[in-house]
Amino acid sequence: VLPSAQRRHQEGRRSPADRQFFEQLLASVEDNLGDPAFSAEQLSQLLFISYPTCLRKVKAVTGKTVKEYVRHIRICRSARLLLEESGRNIGAIAEETGFHSNTHFTREFRKAMGCTPTEYRRG
């Protein structure tokens, strides 16, 4: 997760069209976060652009592939939920954020955050 000042700085360099695309991209990803099968093809349809254009624009605006960006948003949301809902089962958070198994969730979370969800929650 980018610090807010860094995020604002990066957003300030985007054109109005890029900012609008980014907002639509983020909303589309967040609306489909719970779907483990959510794909670049589905995203391109939601954004009303061709698949190749979707791949190119997402990379240009985020610096990540569609798959990497969706995973990033999933991890960020799950990290927030782990802290905000400390009594909630980690498996339920994993499912809500689109991970098909606890093992997969833990592996991806550790890769991105450097610790397991349980360790992250403990602080």
Salt bridges, closest charged atoms under 4 A:
GLU30 OE2 - ARG77 NH2 3.64
GLU84 OE1 - ARG80 NH1 3.34
GLU85 OE1 - ARG88 NH1 2.88
GLU96 OE1 - ARG88 NH2 2.46
GLU108 OE1 - ARG71 NE 3.14
GLU108 OE2 - LYS111 NZ 3.25
